[in-house]
C-alpha cells in the first residue's frame, strides 16, 4: 500500500498528531483506490509500517473512523470501508436537540425548518421529475395516509416513504440522503411532543395529495403552497 504523507513543510498550522495523520492517510487511501463500502482495507500492521506511526496511533485513528462510519472492523476478518452513512450526523443532531434546557422543542423546530427550506428549494427539480409521471406506490401511500389520518392515527412510516420516493428520481442523491437523515431525527424526537390533533393529521394528509398533484402537473407555486400546508401544523406545535 502506497500512502503519501500529505504534510507540507513551512505551514504555520498546528502540527498534526500521529493519530490525525493516520486518519487523513486512511481516508486518502480509500479515495485514491476508489474503494466502496465493504471493500477490504490494509491490516493494522501494514498501516503502521506504511505510515510510520505507532500501533496505538493507528488504533486511535481506526476508532475515530469507525465512529464516523468510514471504517468497519469485523473481528476475525479485518477492516473494511464502512457504509459512510449520515448516522454520525443524525446521532449528533439528536443529542444536540436534547441539550436545550428549558426548551425541549428547539432542536426539533430547527430540524423542521431546515426540512421546510430544503423541500421548497427542491420544488422545481421535483415538479420537473414528476411532471406527467405516474407511480402506483405514491398513489397508494397518499391513500393510506389519508385513511390513517381519518382514523386519528399516525402515519410516520408512510409520510417518510412519500418524501423519499419524491426525491428518488433526482440526479443529486445527496438530497435524498439529507432527507432520510432529517426523517431519522424527526422520528426519534417527535415522541417529545403531545399527540397531534385530528385536524392537524387530516390537514397534513391533504397536503401530501396536493404536493403529488402539483408535482404531476408541474405547478411549482402549488407545490410551494402544499409544502407550507404540510409543515404549518407541526411548526405551530413547536412554537
C-alpha positions in Angstrom: 0.0 0.0 0.0 1.4 3.4 -1.0 0.5 6.4 1.0 1.7 10.0 0.7 2.5 11.9 3.8 0.3 14.8 2.7 2.0 17.2 5.1 3.5 20.3 3.5 6.5 21.9 5.1 6.5 25.5 6.0 2.8 25.8 7.0 2.1 27.6 10.2 -0.9 25.4 11.1 -0.8 23.3 14.3 1.3 20.2 13.7 -0.8 17.0 13.1 -0.5 14.2 15.7 0.3 10.7 14.6 -3.4 9.8 15.0 -4.7 12.6 12.9 -2.1 11.9 10.3 -3.2 8.3 10.2 -6.9 9.4 9.9 -6.1 11.6 6.9 -4.0 8.9 5.2 -6.6 6.2 5.6 -9.3 8.4 4.1 -6.9 9.4 1.3 -6.2 5.7 0.6 -9.9 4.9 0.3 -10.4 7.8 -2.1 -7.3 7.2 -4.3 -8.1 3.5 -4.5 -11.7 4.3 -5.4 -12.9 1.8 -2.7 -16.5 1.2 -1.9 -18.4 0.2 1.2 -17.4 -3.3 2.1 -14.0 -3.3 0.4 -11.1 -4.6 2.5 -8.5 -2.2 4.0 -4.9 -3.0 4.8 -4.1 -4.7 8.1 -3.3 -2.8 11.3 0.4 -3.9 11.0 0.6 -2.8 7.4 -0.9 0.6 8.3 1.7 1.0 11.0 4.6 0.2 8.6 3.3 2.3 5.7 2.5 5.4 7.8 5.5 5.1 10.1 3.3 5.6 13.2 2.7 3.5 16.3 0.2 0.8 16.7 -1.7 2.9 19.3 -2.0 5.8 16.9 -3.4 3.5 14.2 -5.9 2.0 16.6 -7.0 5.5 17.8 -7.4 6.6 14.2 -9.4 3.5 13.4 -11.7 4.1 16.4 -12.4 7.6 15.2 -13.1 6.4 11.6 -15.4 3.7 12.9 -17.4 6.3 14.9 -17.7 8.3 11.7 -18.9 5.1 9.8 -16.0 5.4 7.4 -14.3 2.2 8.6 -15.9 -1.0 9.8 -14.0 -3.5 11.9 -15.1 -7.2 11.6 -13.4 -9.1 14.4 -11.6 -12.1 13.0 -11.8 -10.8 9.4 -10.1 -7.4 9.4 -11.0 -3.8 8.5 -13.3 -2.7 5.7 -14.7 0.5 4.2 -17.8 1.5 6.2 -21.2 2.5 4.9 -20.2 6.2 5.1 -23.8 6.9 6.1 -25.2 10.0 7.8 -25.7 8.1 11.1 -23.0 10.1 13.0 -24.6 13.4 11.9 -28.0 12.1 12.9 -26.9 11.0 16.3 -25.1 14.3 16.9 -28.1 16.4 15.9 -30.4 14.3 18.0 -28.1 14.7 21.0 -27.8 18.4 20.3 -31.5 18.7 20.1 -31.8 17.3 23.6 -29.3 19.7 25.1 -31.6 22.7 25.3 -32.6 23.1 28.9 -35.9 25.0 29.2 -36.8 24.5 25.5 -37.4 20.8 24.7 -38.7 21.7 21.2 -35.9 24.0 19.9 -33.8 21.2 18.3 -36.8 19.7 16.6 -38.1 23.1 15.5 -34.7 23.8 13.9 -34.8 20.5 12.1 -38.3 21.0 10.7 -37.3 24.5 9.5 -34.4 23.0 7.6 -36.6 20.4 6.1 -39.1 23.0 5.1 -36.3 25.1 3.4 -34.9 22.0 1.6 -38.4 21.0 0.3 -39.0 24.5 -1.0 -35.6 24.6 -2.7 -36.3 21.3 -4.4 -39.7 22.3 -5.7 -38.5 22.9 -9.3 -36.5 19.7 -9.8 -39.2 17.6 -8.1 -42.0 19.0 -10.3 -39.8 18.6 -13.3 -39.1 15.0 -12.4 -42.7 14.1 -11.7 -44.5 16.1 -14.4 -47.0 13.8 -16.1 -45.4 10.8 -14.4 -47.4 8.1 -12.7 -46.3 6.0 -9.8 -48.6 3.4 -8.1 -46.6 3.5 -4.9 -47.1 7.2 -4.4 -50.8 6.9 -5.0 -51.0 4.0 -2.5 -49.1 6.0 0.1 -51.3 9.0 -0.2 -54.4 6.9 0.1 -53.0 5.2 3.1 -52.0 8.5 4.7 -55.5 9.9 4.3 -57.1 6.7 5.6 -55.0 6.7 8.7 -55.5 10.4 9.3 -59.3 10.0 9.1 -59.0 7.5 12.0 -56.8 9.8 14.0 -53.8 7.5 13.6 -50.2 8.5 12.9 -48.7 7.7 9.5 -45.0 8.3 10.1 -43.7 5.4 8.0 -45.9 6.3 5.0 -45.0 10.0 5.4 -41.3 9.2 5.4 -41.6 7.0 2.4 -43.6 9.5 0.5 -40.9 12.2 0.8 -38.0 9.9 0.0 -39.9 8.5 -3.1 -40.4 12.0 -4.4 -36.6 12.6 -4.4 -35.5 9.3 -5.8 -35.7 10.3 -9.5 -33.4 13.4 -8.9 -29.9 13.2 -10.1 -28.4 14.5 -6.9 -28.7 11.7 -4.4 -27.4 13.9 -1.5 -30.9 15.5 -1.3 -32.3 12.0 -0.6 -29.6 11.2 2.0 -30.2 14.5 3.8 -34.0 14.0 3.8 -33.6 10.5 5.2 -31.3 11.8 7.9 -33.7 14.5 8.9 -36.5 12.0 8.9 -34.5 9.7 11.2 -34.0 12.6 13.6 -37.7 13.6 13.4 -38.8 10.0 14.1 -36.7 9.7 17.2 -37.5 13.1 18.7 -41.2 13.6 17.8 -42.3 11.5 20.9 -41.3 14.6 22.9 -44.5 16.2 21.5 -48.1 15.6 22.6 -50.3 13.5 20.4 -51.3 15.5 17.2 -54.9 16.8 16.9 -57.2 15.1 14.3 -57.5 18.3 12.3 -53.7 18.6 12.1 -53.4 15.0 10.9 -56.0 15.5 8.2 -54.6 18.8 7.1 -51.1 17.3 6.7 -52.6 14.3 4.9 -54.3 16.5 2.4 -51.1 18.4 1.9 -49.4 15.2 0.6 -52.0 14.7 -2.1 -51.7 18.4 -3.0 -47.9 18.0 -3.3 -48.3 15.0 -5.5 -50.9 16.7 -7.8 -48.8 19.8 -8.1 -45.7 17.8 -8.9 -47.5 15.8 -11.6 -49.0 19.0 -13.2 -45.6 20.8 -13.0 -47.3 23.6 -10.9 -44.4 25.0 -8.8 -46.4 27.7 -6.9 -49.0 25.0 -5.9 -46.2 22.8 -4.8 -44.8 25.5 -2.5 -48.3 26.1 -1.1 -48.7 22.4 -0.4 -45.4 22.3 1.4 -46.5 25.2 3.6 -49.7 23.4 4.4 -47.7 20.3 5.2 -45.5 21.9 7.8 -47.8 24.5 9.3 -49.4 22.3 11.9 -46.1 20.9 13.1 -44.4 24.3 13.4 -47.4 25.6 15.3 -47.0 22.9 17.9 -43.3 23.7 18.2 -43.6 27.4 18.5 
